[in-house]
Amino acid sequence: MIYVIHAVRTKYIKVGVARNPARRLHSLQVSIPFDLVLLAVADWPQEWKTRIHHVLAGTRVRGEWFKRDERLDSLIKHMQDGGAPLEWVNSYSPPSRLHRVLALARA
């Protein structure tokens, strides 16, 4: 499962994978001086974490921690609404070379 955890009163969000996100939240809480809150969980395959991290790369702070922005807010909402990972990733990925060529050909 992919999860999103927020460090309360900060702009930091962790996007990770765990079989039991609640247990992972508890284990992280022991070593972090901020209260942590589980914002979203989705039963998406583990491979999607890497693609999500790629989309969020510009806001990476360290490891799986990112600075909150509109992309993260949309990811959280998408996960809470039960959306598919491909829909979210595609909404933030640049169009493929083929799509760009076809768009130019139509113009």
Secondary structure, DSSP 4 states (H G I P E B T S, - for coil): -EEEEEETTSSEEEEEE-SSHHHHHHHHHTT-SS-EEEEEEE---THHHHHHHHHTGGGEEETTEEE--HHHHHHHHHHHTT--HHHHHHHHSPPPHHHHHHHHHH-
